[in-house]
């Protein structure tokens, strides 16, 4: 693992509204920017950015929220990340690294040939900058020296916001999640956010929590002195 020291960016010039009573499906607010301070402020407030169309930036806080149970308390949430027999057999094929090729993972996640792609150059630049400051991380999965899968997201204390993942080989993105969730095994109060629960994520052990519970857990996680990527 390549240690990237965390550097605090200047605070955002924007103030986000409370998310407690926000629409459960739509964006909480529109506009703003993707400066490092803005991104960190948003994640600490329970928000994440996704574009709406080509020019509008939306900030979202779904209710309920999808999480993957991690850390010592994962069993209380249903047991944590599920490693199937077939995935366990696949794992020896791969080599996993951390922060070896952050931009490569982002660009693979944003491949325009993928359906419903939203990761554009603006997002690549913004999160790559956040990565250089030690707040965004990637897990890469390699097979025979080729990047075949990965996941990236934002880490604050014991909190990790999974943004996107990709695979070019069967089980490669799942292998990335196996490695990533293992980093939180001994982290008390850990919270792994996956935004919306999908059938695919549910099959891997992800669950839903309501917004109030999510925000309570978030407050504990971001205040933690832990750094699973140290």
C-alpha positions, 0 to 999 in steps of 0.5 A: 500500500502506498501511503499518501499523507492527508492534507486538509484543503481550504474549506468550501465557499458553499454551505449545504442545506440539512438533508434530514427532510430532503426528497428521498429520490431527488437531489438535495441541492443543485450547483456548487463545485467539485473543489476538494473542500466542497467534496469533503464537506458534502460527504461529511454532511451525508451528500455525494455529487452526481451530474444531472444531464451534461451541465448541472451538478446535483448533490444527493442523499438517498433514503434509505441508504445502501451500506456494506457492513464492515468492521467488528460490528458487521455481524449485527448488520447481517454479516458483512461482505459475502464471499461465495464459493465461486468467488473464493475460487477466483481470488487466487487468480488476482493480485490486489493493490491500493493506490497504485493507479487511481486515475486508471481505475477512475477512467475505467469506471468512466468508460463511455462504452459502459451503460449509464456512465456519468464520470466525465473529465471534470470528475476525474480531475476533481477526484484525482486531486482529492486523491493527491491530498490523501482523501480518495483511494483506489483498489486495483485488481490485476491479472497477469500484469493487466488492470482488470478490475477496481473500485475507488472512493472517498475515505474520512476517518472510519468512513468510506464512500464507494463511488464506482467499480469496474471489471474486465474479467469475471469476479475482478470487481468483487475481488477489489471489494474483498480487499477493500472491505478487509481494510476495515476489519478491525476499524471500530465504527466503520461505515462503508457507503454504497449510495443506493442498494442494487440487487447486485450489491445486495447479493454481496451482503449490502443492506439498507439503513434509513437516513437518520440511522445513516447520518448518526453512523456517519457522524461517528465514522468521520470523527474517528481518528482511524485511517484504514489506508495508512 
